């Protein structure tokens, strides 16, 4: 039995050689061409962020809480699935083209079935972080004393604070006093100051020992300032914090 088409046959769909009507989805997404590329499923996601202004709150411990409210919108565009070609559907291209032209509403219905509508979703993208206040320990001082001990020539006598002694006595005094040799100065020992006087301590330049069982909390080192930054990262953190602090203060003044 041959295949027949629509308008002259009461609008009935064409018939295959088997005498059965094919499903429209099997005919192909493009009636005019045998094969035509289409966008596959998946598409690209576009994220649009809508953020409110940042709020800076100074905490009691000096840290700064930075909060920002925001909504993120994710949009996925509509995608078109690739239908079967005429060859894959087992139909004659010329006959199928004539059918589609005679039934445009069926063509629209079929193409719509291959289309996945786009979607738009929103989510809360508010953020909150706490920037801790950088701490820099107060500098103290260190003191030095002379020790005429020649480690290269052990036959020479040891003189410590003007007193001659043997190796055993010397070792005991050094340990009890918390003294350590100064690598940059011969015959010189140093330790953290027990009197509040001496040279300002720079941890990057000098490694200081302490006197055993000595309470340094009561020592007044006077106006020594603060110790230097150990590295550029430490300095940058301090600068970033102060920038936030200034913003928080300005925001507080405006909100009053």
N, C-alpha and C positions, 0 to 999 in steps of 0.2 A: 504494500500500500504506500503510495507516494505521500510527500509532505505538502500540506496546503497552508495558505496564510489567510489572515484575518478579514479585511474589509469586505471582500467579495464572499466571505463565508460566515456572515453574521457576527463578525468581531471575535471569532474563536481563535485561540492561539494555534500556532503551527504545530504539526504533528511530526514526530520522528518516524523513521522507518518501522519502528516497533509499534507505532500507533499510540504511544503514550506521550503526554505533554511533559516537557522538561521543566524542572524548577527554574525560576528566573535567576536564582543565585548561581546556577551552573553555567550561565551563558557567557559571563565575562563582564568586567567592570566598564569596558569601553566597547559599545556596539559598533563603532566605526572602524576600529582597528583590531587586528588579531591579538597583538600584545602591546601593552602600554604600561610604562613604569608608574608606580604609585608610592606614596609615602607609607612606610610600614608603621606598625603600632609602636608606641613609645614616645616619639616626639621629643621636644626639648622643654625643660622646665625653666620658667622665668620667675625669679624671686624679687619682689618689690618690698622694701622695708620702709615702714613709717615709724620713725622714732621721735619720742618726745624729748624735751631738753633734759640735760643731766642735772641732778640735784646732789649737792655736796653737804653732808652733815658731819660736823666735827664732833667726835666722841670724847668722852671724859679722859680717856687714856692718850689723847692726842692723835689717834688714827682718824682717817677720813672715810666715811661710807659714801660711795658713789653709786647712785641708782639711776636707772633710765627705763622708762616704760616704752614699749614698742609692739607693733603688730607686723608680722611677716605674712605676705600674701604670695601664695604659690599658684601659678597659672600653667596648666598643661593644655596646649592647643589641640584642636580636633585632629584626628588622624584618619586616614583612609586605608582600608585593607585592600590588598590586591586580590581581585577575583580571578576565576579561571579564564583562560583564553578560550576562543571558539574551538580550537583544536582539542583542548583538554575537555571541553564540555561536549564534544562530539556533534557540533552543529555546523551548518553551512554559513560562512560569514555573510554572503550576499543575502541569504534568506533572513538571517538574524537582524541584519541592518534594516531590511525592509520592515520587519516586525517592530523594531524599536521606533522607527519613524512613524509607524501607524499607531503606536501606543506609547506616547511620550510620558503619560502618567505612570505606566508600568516601569519605564526606564528610571524615573525619579524615585519610585518606590524601591527599586533594586539598588540604586546607588546610595540611597539613604541607609539601606541595611548594611552597607559596607563601611559606613562612617561612624566612628566613635566620637561623641561630642566632647569638647574640651571641658575641663573642670577648673574650678577656682576654690582654693581652701585658704583659711587664715589660721594663724597660730600666734600665741603669745611669745614674744621674743624679748621680754623685759630682762634686764640684767642688773646685777648688784654685786659690788666688790668692795672690799675694805683695804685701803692702803695704809699700812702700818707706819707709824712715825719712826724715822731712822734714829737710832740711838748712837751717840758717840761718847765713849767713856771720857771722863775728865782726865787730863794728863796729870801725872805726878812728876816727881823729881828723883834723880838717883845721885848717890854719893860715891866718891872714890877714895881709895887710900893706897899708900905705897907699900910694896912688898919686895924687898931686895932678895928675891930667890931666882937664881939662875938655873932653869930646868936643864940647860945643856951641860952645865958644869956642876955636878952635885957636890963637889969638894968645897965649894964656896959656902960660907956660913949663910944662914937664913936670917934676915932682919925684917921683922914685922912691927910696924908702928914704933920703930926705934929700939925694939927688943930683940936680942939674939935668941934663937931657939933651934932645937933639932927638928928633923922632919916630922916626927910623931906629934910634937907639940904644935907645930905649924898646921898640920892637917886637922887637928882637933879645933883650933881657933877658926880656921877657914869654914869648917862645917857648921860650927855653932853660930858664927856670925853671918852665914848666908852669903859669903863673898864668892865671886867668880872672876877668873882672870879676864882682863880686857884684851881682846885679840888685836886691838889697834894700837895699844900703848903698852910698851914693855914695863915690867915691874909695877903694874897698876892693877888693882882689884876694884870691883864695883858691885853695888847692890842697890835695891830700892831704898830711897832715903828714909831713915827712921826719925829724922829731926824736922822734916819739912823744908830743909834747905838742899841746895845742890843744883844740878843741871836738869832742865826740862827733859822729860823722857819722850823719845820718839820711837814707837815700836817698829818702824821700818828700818831704823838705823842701829838700834841698840837692843840687845837681849838682856833683860835684867833678872837677876835672881832675888830672892827675898830671905830675910832672917827667919830662921825656924821659930815657930811658936810666938811670933811677934804680932801684936794687934795693930794693924795699920789704919783701922777705921778712925782712930782719934788723931791722926797726924794731919796737921793743917799745912797744905802745900802752897797756900796763897793763890794769887791770881796767875795760874799757869796757862789759862785758856783751855782749849779742847784739842785732843790729839788729831793729827793729820789723817786724811783719808788714806786707807791702805792701797786703793787702786781706783781707776777711773769709774768702775761700776758702782763703787760705794759713793763716789761723788755724784754720779748721775742720779742715783736713787734719792739722794738728799735734795738735788735740784728739782726733780720731778715732784717730790712731796711738797716742797715750798711753793711750787707753781699751783698745785691743787689747793694748798692752804690759802693762797691769795684769792683764788676763785671762790672758795667757800666763804671767806670773809666778805668779799664784794657781794655775793649772793645774799648773805645774811643782812647786809646793810640795806639792800634794795627791798627785801621782804618786810622790813620793819614798817 
